[in-house]
């Protein structure tokens, strides 16, 4: 919030600006009207080096004209753009507005590139060379300053290639960390632990959790005092990702080495670490690619494959294969399958053929199930034809085996691009 409680300074700045331009015009007018005392030869009487005399000639008209044009330009600029205190200008231009427009224009230009990644899971994006090349540039331009060009971090900045993920290393958790930011707070706990000797004992107990070099006698004494830390780090010291409390059994300490003096300092003084939010700078597509790049550096946790609802139509992309799931006894394609269908169309346009296979579950009459599998495959084929795919670019193929099971995973049609 501004410290000023009135518009005095706004009026002051505007007044000084306008008076300054008017003063320039007044000076120009006065200099053109005022006549200096001159001799008969149109000199001022000032003589240097015997023959060098000062003439009393008026300003050149072209110079006067440029001066006037400059002042008029100043008035026009201040009318159109901000420059007079709080006056926003008739065009309502602002730096923030221009930045937002340029970002929007840039996002529109790269949208076709990111469209190729839509519908892909993080694991698939991490295997896509084009997506990872884009992720690498995003990381180097925006993240490497803290986490290093190799993503291995430095003191105070986490290593993204190891197994220590305070807030979780699954793709969704990484995406949330990047987009929303994180604030990790280690409160000063020295007073809660006890005496300075108690703090040293707890520090050695923490080191013992990861089998790091420690004093075993002090570690045994510190075990009981660790209860002050267990509220966040857990009784076993394995941390709490909901709170961002790190796992102390890994021996990885972001803010310093795994030695007694560092841990004593952390217990006594605490530490606050801030990861800024990036959703205001990146588009959702860029955030997704960047999260996949970070996840693919090797330290992330694998994500479980999305399971379809118990008895509802849905669609998923797994390892490049588009899977359409169907409700029991139905051959209706899920309403949100548009992007997956568009990806198949794009693959066919690139010269590939769509191979469609229909599966059914093991419940009910086998003959009816086989007919239902056929109807589901035909439904997918008809949707592709409606989107402009030639029938000779679609191959209906009976699957080599029928899944044993009565769940939604078995009620599906798979489309592969070959």
C-alpha positions in Angstrom: 0.0 0.0 0.0 1.2 3.5 -0.8 2.5 5.7 2.1 0.8 8.7 0.5 -2.6 9.6 1.8 -3.5 12.3 -0.7 -3.1 13.1 -4.4 -0.7 15.9 -3.8 2.3 14.3 -5.4 0.3 13.2 -8.4 -0.8 16.9 -9.0 2.7 18.1 -8.3 4.3 15.8 -10.9 1.6 16.6 -13.5 2.0 20.4 -12.8 5.8 20.3 -13.1 5.6 18.4 -16.3 3.1 20.7 -18.0 4.8 23.9 -16.7 8.2 22.6 -18.0 6.9 22.2 -21.5 5.1 25.6 -21.4 8.3 27.2 -20.1 10.2 25.8 -23.1 7.7 27.3 -25.5 7.9 30.6 -23.6 11.6 30.6 -23.7 11.6 30.0 -27.5 9.1 32.8 -28.0 11.0 35.3 -25.9 14.3 34.5 -27.5 12.7 35.1 -30.9 11.3 38.5 -29.9 14.0 39.9 -27.8 16.7 42.0 -29.6 20.2 42.3 -28.2 22.2 45.5 -28.4 24.1 45.2 -31.7 26.5 47.3 -33.6 25.9 48.5 -37.1 27.6 45.4 -38.5 25.0 43.1 -36.6 27.6 42.0 -34.1 27.2 42.0 -30.3 30.5 43.7 -29.8 32.2 40.6 -28.4 35.6 40.0 -30.2 38.0 37.2 -29.6 41.5 36.8 -31.0 41.2 40.0 -32.9 39.0 38.9 -35.7 36.5 36.4 -34.2 33.2 38.3 -33.6 29.8 37.2 -32.2 27.0 37.7 -34.6 23.4 38.5 -33.5 21.6 36.2 -35.9 18.1 34.7 -35.0 17.7 30.9 -34.5 17.3 29.0 -37.8 13.6 28.5 -38.7 14.0 24.7 -39.1 15.5 24.5 -35.6 12.6 26.5 -34.2 10.1 24.3 -36.1 11.6 21.1 -34.6 11.5 22.6 -31.1 7.8 23.4 -31.5 7.1 20.0 -32.9 8.9 18.4 -30.0 6.7 20.3 -27.5 3.5 19.4 -29.4 4.6 15.8 -29.4 5.1 16.0 -25.7 1.5 17.2 -25.1 0.1 14.6 -27.5 2.1 11.8 -25.7 0.9 12.9 -22.3 -2.7 12.9 -23.5 -2.5 9.4 -25.0 -0.2 7.7 -22.4 0.3 7.9 -18.6 2.8 10.5 -17.6 0.8 13.1 -15.6 0.6 11.7 -12.1 -2.3 9.3 -11.8 -3.8 10.2 -15.2 -3.8 6.9 -17.1 -3.9 8.4 -20.6 -6.8 8.2 -23.1 -5.5 4.9 -24.5 -5.4 3.3 -21.0 -2.0 1.7 -21.9 0.0 0.1 -19.1 3.2 -2.0 -18.9 1.3 -4.8 -17.2 -1.4 -4.8 -19.9 1.2 -4.9 -22.7 3.0 -7.7 -21.0 -0.2 -9.7 -20.7 -1.0 -9.1 -24.4 2.5 -10.2 -25.5 2.3 -13.4 -23.3 -1.1 -14.2 -24.8 0.2 -13.7 -28.3 3.2 -15.9 -27.6 0.9 -18.6 -26.2 -1.2 -18.5 -29.3 1.8 -18.9 -31.5 3.1 -22.0 -29.7 -0.4 -23.5 -29.1 -0.1 -25.8 -32.1 3.2 -27.2 -30.7 1.7 -28.0 -27.3 -1.5 -29.5 -28.9 0.6 -32.5 -29.9 1.2 -33.2 -26.2 -2.5 -32.9 -25.1 -3.9 -36.1 -23.6 -0.5 -37.6 -22.9 0.4 -38.8 -19.5 3.5 -37.5 -17.7 5.4 -40.8 -18.3 4.7 -40.6 -22.1 5.7 -36.9 -22.2 9.0 -37.8 -20.5 9.8 -40.2 -23.4 8.9 -37.6 -26.1 12.1 -36.0 -27.4 10.3 -32.8 -28.6 8.5 -32.3 -25.3 11.7 -32.9 -23.4 13.6 -30.4 -25.6 11.0 -27.8 -24.8 11.0 -28.7 -21.1 14.8 -28.4 -21.1 14.7 -24.8 -22.5 11.9 -23.8 -20.0 14.0 -25.3 -17.1 17.3 -23.6 -18.2 15.6 -20.2 -18.6 13.6 -20.3 -15.4 14.7 -23.0 -12.9 18.4 -23.5 -13.4 19.3 -20.4 -11.5 18.3 -22.1 -8.3 18.3 -25.8 -9.1 21.3 -25.8 -11.4 21.5 -26.6 -15.1 21.7 -30.3 -14.2 18.8 -30.1 -11.7 21.0 -31.3 -8.9 20.4 -28.1 -6.8 22.8 -26.5 -4.4 22.7 -25.5 -0.7 19.2 -24.3 0.1 17.8 -25.5 -3.3 16.6 -29.1 -3.6 18.2 -31.7 -5.8 15.5 -32.8 -8.3 17.3 -36.0 -9.3 17.3 -37.8 -5.9 14.5 -39.5 -4.0 14.0 -36.7 -1.5 10.6 -35.0 -2.3 9.3 -33.1 0.7 6.0 -32.4 -1.0 5.8 -35.6 -3.1 7.4 -36.8 -6.3 4.4 -38.0 -8.2 3.6 -36.1 -11.4 0.6 -34.3 -9.9 2.6 -33.3 -6.8 5.4 -31.9 -8.9 3.0 -30.0 -11.1 1.4 -28.5 -8.1 4.8 -27.5 -6.6 5.7 -25.7 -9.8 2.4 -24.0 -10.5 1.3 -23.1 -6.9 4.7 -22.8 -5.2 5.7 -24.1 -1.8 6.6 -22.6 1.5 8.6 -24.9 3.8 8.9 -23.8 7.5 11.1 -25.4 10.0 10.3 -23.6 13.3 13.0 -23.0 15.9 12.7 -26.0 18.2 15.6 -25.6 20.6 13.5 -24.5 23.5 11.0 -27.3 22.9 13.8 -29.9 22.9 15.5 -28.7 26.1 19.1 -27.8 26.9 21.9 -27.3 24.5 23.1 -30.8 25.4 19.6 -32.2 24.6 19.8 -30.5 21.2 23.1 -32.1 20.4 21.7 -35.5 21.5 18.7 -35.1 19.1 21.0 -34.0 16.3 23.0 -37.2 16.7 19.7 -39.2 16.8 18.7 -37.6 13.5 22.0 -38.6 12.0 21.6 -42.2 13.3 18.3 -42.4 11.3 20.2 -42.4 8.1 23.3 -44.3 9.4 25.3 -41.1 9.0 28.4 -40.7 11.2 27.2 -39.9 14.8 27.8 -40.3 18.5 25.8 -43.5 19.4 25.7 -42.5 23.1 24.2 -39.1 22.3 21.9 -40.7 19.8 20.4 -43.0 22.4 19.9 -40.1 24.7 18.3 -38.0 22.0 15.7 -40.7 21.1 13.3 -39.6 23.8 13.7 -35.9 23.1 12.9 -36.5 19.4 9.2 -36.5 20.4 9.3 -32.7 20.0 10.1 -33.3 16.3 7.9 -36.2 15.6 4.8 -34.1 15.2 6.1 -33.1 11.8 8.7 -35.7 10.9 6.9 -38.7 12.3 7.9 -41.1 15.0 10.1 -43.0 12.5 11.5 -39.7 11.1 10.2 -40.5 7.6 8.6 -37.1 7.2 5.1 -35.9 6.2 4.6 -34.7 2.7 1.3 -33.0 3.6 3.4 -30.6 5.8 6.5 -30.6 3.6 8.5 -32.1 6.4 11.5 -34.0 4.9 12.3 -37.6 5.4 15.2 -37.7 7.8 16.2 -41.3 7.1 17.6 -40.5 3.6 20.6 -38.5 4.9 19.8 -35.7 2.5 19.8 -32.2 4.0 18.9 -29.4 1.6 20.3 -26.5 3.7 23.6 -28.0 4.7 25.8 -31.1 5.2 24.7 -34.0 7.3 26.8 -33.1 10.3 26.0 -32.4 13.9 26.7 -28.7 13.8 24.4 -28.1 10.9 21.5 -30.0 12.4 22.0 -28.3 15.8 21.8 -25.0 14.0 18.6 -26.0 12.2 17.0 -27.2 15.5 17.9 -24.0 17.3 17.2 -21.4 14.6 14.8 -23.1 12.2 14.6 -22.3 8.4 12.1 -21.0 5.9 12.3 -22.0 2.3 10.1 -20.6 -0.5 9.5 -22.0 -3.9 7.7 -19.3 -5.9 4.5 -20.0 -7.9 4.9 -20.1 -11.7 1.3 -20.4 -12.8 1.3 -16.6 -13.5 4.1 -16.9 -16.0 3.5 -20.3 -17.7 0.5 -21.6 -19.6 -1.1 -24.8 -18.3 0.5 -26.7 -21.3 3.9 -25.3 -20.5 3.5 -26.2 -16.8 2.6 -29.8 -17.8 5.6 -30.2 -20.0 7.9 -28.6 -17.4 6.6 -31.0 -14.7 7.2 -34.0 -17.0 10.7 -32.8 -17.6 11.4 -32.5 -13.9 9.8 -35.8 -13.2 11.9 -37.4 -16.0 15.2 -36.3 -14.4 15.0 -39.5 -12.4 13.9 -38.6 -8.9 10.1 -38.7 -9.4 7.7 -41.3 -8.3 5.8 -43.2 -10.9 2.1 -42.3 -11.3 -0.6 -44.9 -11.2 -2.4 -45.4 -14.5 -5.8 -43.7 -14.4 -8.5 -46.2 -13.8 -11.9 -45.6 -15.4 -15.0 -45.1 -13.4 -16.7 -48.3 -12.2 -19.4 -48.3 -14.9 -19.0 -45.1 -17.0 -17.6 -44.4 -20.4 -14.1 -42.8 -20.4 -11.0 -42.5 -22.4 -7.2 -42.7 -21.6 -3.9 -42.7 -23.5 -1.4 -45.3 -22.3 2.0 -45.8 -24.0 0.7 -44.3 -27.2 -2.4 -46.5 -27.4 -5.8 -44.7 -27.1 -8.2 -46.7 -25.0 -12.0 -46.1 -25.1 -13.8 -47.6 -22.1 -17.5 -48.4 -22.2 -20.3 -48.8 -19.7 -21.7 -52.2 -19.2 -23.8 -53.3 -22.1 -23.2 -50.0 -24.0 -21.4 -49.0 -27.1 -21.5 -45.2 -26.5 -18.2 -43.4 -26.7 -17.3 -41.1 -23.7 -18.3 -37.5 -24.2 -14.8 -36.2 -23.4 -13.1 -38.3 -26.1 -12.7 -35.4 -28.6 -9.0 -34.8 -28.0 -8.1 -38.5 -28.2 -10.0 -38.8 -31.5 -8.2 -35.7 -32.8 -4.8 -37.2 -31.9 -5.7 -40.3 -33.9 -6.9 -38.2 -36.9 -3.6 -36.2 -36.7 -1.6 -39.5 -36.8 -3.6 -40.8 -39.8 -3.0 -37.5 -41.6 0.7 -38.0 -40.9 0.6 -41.2 -43.0 -0.2 -43.8 -40.3 -3.1 -46.3 -40.2 -5.5 -46.6 -37.2 -5.9 -50.2 -36.0 -9.1 -50.6 -34.0 -9.6 -53.6 -31.6 -12.7 -54.2 -29.4 -12.5 -56.1 -26.1 -15.3 -57.2 -23.7 -15.5 -58.5 -20.2 -16.2 -62.1 -19.2 -19.6 -61.6 -17.7 -22.8 -62.6 -19.6 -23.3 -64.5 -22.8 -20.1 -65.0 -24.9 -21.8 -64.5 -28.3 -23.5 -61.3 -27.2 -20.2 -60.0 -25.7 -18.5 -60.7 -29.1 -21.2 -58.8 -30.9 -21.0 -55.9 -28.4 -17.2 -55.7 -28.9 -17.8 -55.4 -32.6 -20.4 -52.7 -32.1 -18.0 -50.7 -29.9 -15.2 -51.0 -32.5 -17.6 -49.8 -35.2 -18.7 -46.9 -33.1 -15.0 -45.7 -32.8 -14.6 -46.3 -36.6 -17.7 -44.3 -37.4 -16.5 -41.4 -35.2 -13.1 -41.4 -37.1 -14.9 -41.4 -40.4 -17.1 -38.5 -39.3 -13.9 -36.6 -38.6 -12.6 -37.1 -42.1 -10.6 -40.3 -41.9 -10.8 -42.4 -45.0 -12.2 -45.9 -44.4 -9.2 -47.5 -46.0 -7.0 -45.9 -43.3 -8.9 -47.7 -40.6 -8.3 -51.4 -39.9 -10.8 -53.3 -37.7 -8.8 -56.1 -36.0 -10.1 -58.8 -33.7 -8.0 -58.9 -30.6 -5.9 -62.0 -30.1 -7.4 -62.6 -26.6 -10.4 -61.5 -24.7 -9.6 -60.1 -21.3 -10.7 -62.3 -18.4 -12.4 -60.1 -15.9 -15.6 -58.3 -15.4 -14.4 -54.8 -14.8 -14.2 -51.6 -16.9 -10.7 -52.3 -18.0 -12.0 -55.3 -20.0 -14.8 -53.3 -21.7 -12.7 -51.2 -24.1 -11.6 -50.5 -27.6 -7.9 -49.9 -28.3 -6.7 -47.8 -31.2 -3.1 -48.0 -32.3 -1.3 -46.0 -35.0 0.9 -48.1 -37.2 
